[in-house]
Amino acid sequence: PPPAGWDPSAPATDLPDVGDAALASLRAAFDERHGGFGGAPKFPPHATLRWLNARSEPEAHALADATLRAIARGGIHDPLGGGVARYSVDERWAVPHFEKMLYDNVQLLPRWVEAWTRSGEPTFLRAARSTFAWLQAEMRLPDGGYATALDADSETPDGRHEEGAFYAWTATEFDAAV
């Protein structure tokens, strides 16, 4: 809804600052406990993060940083293979939907670089580097183009297709790999 007191017939110079109203709205929707905005499922809010990173207010940066930090440290970010899953099925960014999309990763990569450039926080640099490495290793095609996605469903050892089978390990598989 328009801000209180907004008059659509008023000259543009008399309009309230839309940026301030947007930031207030984001502040109200911000998940203080888990980062991001709203509840489950949680998708990386690409355009919102870009906008917050471009603002000058420390509060805007705090909202962006908390969200980017939660994504980088959560289950949505693949700590072994790199890259980010499409979304988290829970509000904590812990349980990923295992599909990895090109457009999610190429939009998060510059957001982490922006946050790292501004803050120097190593979490953002690590996330950016692992995302870039994943894009080059897993999404780059032999002709130089890029694939658009990795499917959430993968084959189990017994030949069935199941969401996350490639990414979810049993304790025995983990012990053998370590």
N, C-alpha and C positions, 0 to 999 in steps of 0.2 A: 504494500500500500504506500501511497505517497506520504512524505513526512507531514506531521501536524502543521497546519497553517499554510500549506502549499496552495497557491492560487495559480491554476493553469493559464490564466490570462495575464499574469504579472510579467513584466519584462524580465528577461533572462538574468539580469544583474541582481534582481531581487529574490532569486531562487535560493533555497538553503544549499549548503555544500553537500552535494550528493555523496562525495567521498566520505565525509564524516558520518553521514547516515548509514552508508554501507558498512563502514568499520564498526559502528555501534551494533548493527544487525549481526555481523559476524561474531562480535564479542558475545552477544546473547546466545548464539547457536553453538559456541565453542564448547567442546568436551574437555573440561578442566582435568579430568582424571586420565583420559587416554589420548588426548590430542585429536585433531580433526573436528568435524562439525556434524552434529547429530549422532544417531545411533547406528546399529547394524542394519544392513550391510554398509561397510564403509569403502567408498571409492576414493582414490587419490583426487583431491579437488584441484586439478591442474590450473585452471584459469584463476581460481581464488588465490592459490599460492603465488602465481605470477604477479597478480595485482598487489598482494600483501608485500612481496619482496620489493616491488617498485615504489611503495609508499615511503615516506620519510619518518613516520611516527615509530618510535620504539615499540609501541604496543602492536602495531601491524607486524613488525619483525618477530616479536615474541610469539604471536599466533602462528605465523608461518614456520618458525623454527621448531616449536613444540610439535607441530604436525609432521614436519619433515623428519624430525628426530624419532617420532613414534613409528613412522613408516619404515625408516632405516633400521630400527631396532626390533621391529615386530616380525611376525611370521610371514607377512606379505612380501618382505625382502628376503631373497634366497641367499643365505650366508655362505653357501658353498659354491653354487654355480653363478651367482650374480643375478641381476635382473629383479623385477618386481612383478608379482602376480596381479591380475586385473583388479581384484578387490579382496577385502577381508569379509568373511561371513559373520564375524562377530564385531563388537564395538571396540575391542582391545587391539585391533590390527594383528591378532595372533593366528587366526585360522584362515589361510588363504583359499581362495578359489584358484586352482592351480594353473589356469590359463595365463600365459604371459603374452601381452600385446605390445607390438612395436610402438604404437602411439602413446601408450602409458609411459613406457620407458624413455622415449625420446623427449617427452614433456617433463618428466621428473628430473632427468639429467641436468638441464640448465637451472632448475630450481635449487638443486643441491649445490651446484657451483656458485650460484648467486649467494646462497646462505653461507657457504664456506668463505667466499670472498669478503663478505661483510663481517663475519664473526670469527673466522679462523678456527672454527670448531672441527676437529678431526673426523667426527662422525659423518659430517656432510661430505668431506673429501673422500673418505672410504666408500661411501655409498655411490658417489659419482664415478669413482674409478671402477668399482665392481660392476656397475650398470654399463659403463662404456665397454669394458672387457667382455661382458656377456653379449652385448649387441654385436660386437665384432666376431666373437667365437660362435655364437648360436644363431644369429639372425641374418648375417651377411651371406649372400648367395654367391656361387662361383662366378656369375657374370658381373658381380659388383653391386647388384641391387640388394634389397632386404626383404625377408619374409615378413608377413604382417602379424603372425601369431604362432604360438605353440599351443596346441590343444590341451585342455585340462585333462582329458581322458588319455591314458596310456595303457599299454598292455601289461598285464600281470604275468608272473612266471607260468601260470597255467593257461595263458592264452586269452583270458577275458580282458575286456576294456573297462577300466575303472578310473574315476577321477582321482588324480594325484598318485597313482600307483608308482610312477617313476620317482616321485619326490619323497614318498613316505617309506621309511625303512622300519623293518622289525628290529628288535634288540639284537638278534643274532646277526643280521646283515650289518648293523652298525658296528658291532664288535669285530666282525671280520674285516671291515673296511679300515678300522682304526688300528 
